[in-house]
Amino acid sequence: MSFVEYSDFIQDGDVAIVHLGHNSMTPVKVQHGAQTQTRYGVIRHSTDLIGQRYGSKVTCSKGGWVHILHPTPELWTASLPHRTQILYTTDIAMVTMMLELKPGSVVCESG
C-alpha cells in the first residue's frame, strides 16, 4: 500500500478499503487465498478482489455488495478506530507547568 503511488488494479499484498456504507469502512490486507467476512457475506480475495479495479462494486456471498476503494490518507483516517484521551485537572496542570505557559502564551490544541 502506498499513499503516493496509485494503481488502478488490486494486487496481492495491497491494502484496500472495504466500503460497506456511509460510516462503515474497513481496511483489508489483500492476500491470495484469504477471505474477509462482512455483514453482507464473505469476500474471497483470490477471486473477488485480486485483479479487480479499485472502486469496483464487489458482490459478497450473501448477495449483498460493497465497494473496494484505494486507500487515500482521508479514507485511511476515517477507517481507523478512534479513541479519546481523557485529561484530568491534575494532568492539565502538569502539562501547563512543563510547557512553562504564562499569560499571553499561545497554545494550539490539535486533537
C-alpha positions, 0 to 999 in steps of 0.5 A: 500500500502506498499513499503516493503511488496509485494503481488502478488494479488490486494486487496481492499484498495491497491494502484496500478499503472495504466500503460497506456504507456511509460510516462503515469502512474497513481496511483489508490486507489483500492476500491470495487465498484469504477471505474477509467476512462482512455483514453482507457475506464473505469476500474471497480475495483470490477471486473477488478482489485480486485483479479487480479495479479499485472502486469496483462494486464487489458482490459478497456471498450473501448477495449483498455488495460493497465497494473496494476503494484505494486507500487515500490518507482521508479514507485511511483516517476515517477507517481507523478506530478512534479513541479519546484521551481523557485529561484530568485537572491534575494532568492539565496542570502538569502539562501547563507547568512543563510547557512553562505557559504564562499569560499571553502564551499561545497554545494550539490544541490539535486533537 
